[in-house]
Amino acid sequence: MPALRLFGRKWLAASDDLVFPCVFEICFRIVWLGLISCVTSTYWSVTAECGEDALPVRIYLVGTIVLISLNVVLLVLLVNRSAQGSITEVHKRRLVVPLLVIKILLILPETGLNVLGTMWAFCGTFDCRSSDKVSRTVIEAIVLFNWVVFALIIFGLAIVFDPLGSAKYKNGRDTNDNGPTESAIHRKVSKLWFRRFRWAFCCLRRDEFGHEAFTQVASLLSALFRGTDLVPSDIVAGCVLLRVRQKRETREMRRIRMLNDDGPRYSTDITRVFATSPAWMTIKNARHFLRFALAAYGWPMVCYLNCCTGPYRLIPKMTCCACFRRKPQIIIDDNCCLCHLAGVRYTSRLRSEDVLHASFKNHVFEVRHHEEPRYGEPLPFCIMADHSTKSIVIGIRGSLSMRDVFTDLVANAERFEAPGMPPDTSAHRGMVAGVDCMLKRLREGNILERILNTYPEYTLVLTGHSLGAGVSILLGAKLRSRYPDLRVYAFATPAGLLSREAARYTESFAFTIGLGDDFVMRLGVDSIENLRTSVIETIRACKLPKWRIMLNGFGYALFGVPSRDLETTWHDVTEITKKAAQSPLLASGERPIQTVATAEGGLLSSEISLRRFAKTRLYTGGRILHIVRRKKTELEKKSNSGGPTYEMRWATAEDFTELKVMPRMLLDHLPDNVFKTLTTILEDQKTHNGSVLSLQEI
């Protein structure tokens, strides 16, 4: 970092990215040199009898040895120079570019020699062959492998090629007064991201609603990542460093809280935690309705939870050759054997007649233009009758397909109106579109009214996980005026869902459960912007070279972060002790970070600290119960005894505004892990408190 500038353009690689590739090539070329040297010692005496064909063979053998030797020397120098200094100390790696130019220029004579070797080994142009079969095989293998190496070089150049790296974009600035999303460079980068999406997700090209989603996501990514001189390896190294930084900050905060006897209080006592909550907000109910949220995933969830026996478990619930029979009208867009419906029945443990309506159609939404709503298809959802709790349950599927991912990524704020909501409420644009589509589907044929008229004593319950949780809360806000007793059980709700006052309003009817370090509960445009600046600040404070950071990252993944690295990683520890509230991204009116006038200044553009996309901060919705793993006391460790596995507390939406890099940030989001956690809590409560509750009753 900054990005490597070579042949008059910028590339998606840095001068400190060459250590590991060059070490690998050195090992390969040393073996290569040994083999060609052995072949030369065998062939040299043979070439004396080849007449006129001896000269080109000798040129190939000697030239190959010389070029391999030169390459080995250059690679050693490149490793040495590329490994110098920290990520920001570019001046210590100033010799990398000229060495790399020489290395690239050597490809030309190598190509010529390899053409000569191909003519000799495969075309029979030169009649000079040895009777030694091993030597001939080695020559043929070297020639073939040479072409493979050249192909890999071309592929590598294509990977690190930056379409906007030419000199004409070098001095581009966002000068438009309307903000960066209106600038010419933004439109250029957005078009680039759009083409990438169209190529990478070719299966969505013919989706009638895909174009608008591609455009919105391209605009988001363009706004987030431009204005920096980061390359992909810098982002990876920054995330490794951020893990060290956040662990150090967590340790310091823990010490401060111990001294001040302050901080969030977690408890293992369910009765105490839920003493002030409504009667329907319980761990037992949450676990019960989470099963319906899992059921909305259909057959993929059954196969995921039962990797080897999933299809076998589905077979008894399937309808063979349903495409040749009259399909029930309540099932929309299932496959020939109604596998999704089978998955819903298996996971929810309901009879087929209790699945009142199910839609498995899934398309990227089409957003609204000029205040005229245009709808795509809603997220997959199921309406089920739960007779054990006398509830009509709408289970909304979370993110499962690439279409769902694009709905997640269309994350800018959009005006959201619902009865009882505060004025000027904003919400996640993709989820708002999903809610509009669901309302349209529910109004077709008055599906919900007919079902609730059939079961007049039943309560309406909405539930979902991840994307489904966010849509459940927004849909609940829309329907609550008509169904005052409506309840929402949301699991791992995304952070960028609602504006703050609207999020407070949802606490009266929505129960949100978050587990541990779940990254989705902290993931929003706002937190990503903060993460971007935190990564850059952390990189600036680090004194280690990038190759060392990458090696440490592998060690951290296997063995955790050792205590010594919390202090020895940084130039000055005080540079990374800024509180989150002091981050320049938290106040749009603050001045940008000031950088020193050195090469490090290339890390931050003059506008990197200004918000580029998030005009309104969005928060997670519902009343939030945060569950974490309880650390065992020293006595429990010595006696090998255990108390409750988890502890919990009521959290606020502000507790989930910072995106953290943690080992379990993905695992804690998975719905099966949330379900296991709730089960364990109930088991521990039964064991340690002598509850009469049995798991069969749960």
Secondary structure, 3 states (H helix, E strand, C coil): CCEEEECCEEEEEECCCCHHHHHHHHHHHHHHHHHHHHHHHHHHHHHCCCHHHHHHHHHHHHHHHHHHHHHHHHHHHHHHHHCCCCCCCHHHHCCHHHHHHHHHHCHHHHHHHHHHHHHHHCCCCCCCCCCCHHHHHHHHHHHHHHHHHHHHHHHHHHHHEEEEEEHHHCCCCCCCCCCHHHCHHHHHHHHHHHHHHHHHCHHHCCCCCHHHHHHHHHHHHHHHHCCECCCHHHHHHHHHHHHHHHHHHHHHHHHHHHHHCCCCCCECCHHHHCCCCCCCCCHHHHHHHHHHHHHCCCHHHHHHHCCCCHHHHHHHHCCCCHHHCCCCCCEECCCCCCHHHHHHHHHHCCCHHHEEEEECCCCCCCCCECCECCCCCCCCEEEEEECCCCEEEEEECCCCCHHHHHHHHCCCEEECCCCCCCCCCEEEHHHHHHHHHHHHHHHCCCHHHHHHHHCCCCEEEEEEECHHHHHHHHHHHHHCCCCCCCEEEEECCCCCCECHHHHHHHCCCEEEEEECCCCHHHCCHHHHHHHHHHHHHHHHHECCCHHHHHHHHHHHHHHCCCCCHHHHCECCHHHHCCCHHHCHHHCCCCCCCCCCCCHHHHHECCCCCCCCCCCCCCECCCEEEEEEECCCCHHHHHHCCCCCCEEEEEECHHHHCCCCCCCCCCHHHCHHHHHHHHHHHHHHHHHHHCCCCCCCCC
